[in-house]
Amino acid sequence: MTIYIVTFLSIMIFGALNPYLSINFKNLTVFILIFFLLIFVGLRNNVGGDWGSYQSIFSRYNSLNFNELFINE
């Protein structure tokens, strides 16, 4: 839970300081923030109440190739 609070507070602080920052620093902080959020969201594993559902759907259709997924004969 700490990582969520730190993330939220960081975004809040950068948002509050935004009018006082130089344009170069603004661009750098936006880049770092987007990069961090992409890594943060992309590396989640076994998170959420519906993780088991997604895992069972993946296991069920894992052996099918692309054409078999969409062609029902």
C-alpha positions in Angstrom: 0.0 0.0 0.0 2.9 2.3 0.6 3.9 2.4 -3.1 0.4 3.6 -4.0 0.6 6.4 -1.4 4.0 7.5 -2.6 2.9 7.5 -6.2 -0.2 9.6 -5.4 1.8 12.0 -3.3 4.5 12.4 -5.9 1.9 13.2 -8.6 0.2 15.7 -6.2 3.5 17.4 -5.4 4.6 17.7 -9.0 1.1 19.1 -9.9 1.3 21.7 -7.1 4.8 22.8 -8.1 4.0 22.8 -11.9 3.6 26.6 -12.2 7.0 27.2 -10.6 9.1 24.8 -12.6 11.1 25.5 -15.7 9.9 24.0 -19.0 12.9 21.6 -19.2 12.2 20.3 -15.7 8.5 19.9 -16.5 9.3 17.8 -19.6 11.7 15.7 -17.6 9.2 15.1 -14.7 6.5 14.2 -17.2 8.8 11.7 -18.9 9.8 10.2 -15.6 6.2 10.0 -14.4 5.0 8.3 -17.6 7.9 5.9 -17.5 7.3 5.0 -13.9 3.5 4.5 -14.4 4.2 2.3 -17.4 6.6 0.1 -15.4 4.3 0.2 -12.3 1.2 -1.0 -14.3 3.1 -3.4 -16.6 4.9 -5.3 -13.9 1.8 -6.1 -11.8 1.4 -9.8 -11.2 -1.4 -11.7 -9.5 -3.1 -8.4 -8.6 -6.8 -7.8 -8.5 -9.9 -9.7 -7.8 -10.4 -11.0 -11.3 -6.8 -12.3 -11.8 -8.0 -15.9 -11.4 -10.6 -15.4 -14.1 -8.1 -14.1 -16.6 -5.7 -16.9 -15.8 -8.3 -19.6 -16.4 -9.4 -18.0 -19.7 -5.8 -17.8 -20.8 -5.2 -21.5 -19.8 -8.3 -22.6 -21.7 -7.4 -20.9 -25.0 -3.6 -21.1 -24.7 -3.4 -24.2 -27.0 -5.4 -22.7 -29.9 -3.8 -20.8 -32.7 -5.1 -17.5 -34.0 -7.4 -18.9 -36.7 -9.0 -21.4 -34.3 -10.0 -18.6 -31.9 -12.2 -16.9 -34.5 -13.4 -19.7 -36.7 -16.2 -21.9 -35.3 -16.8 -25.0 -37.4 
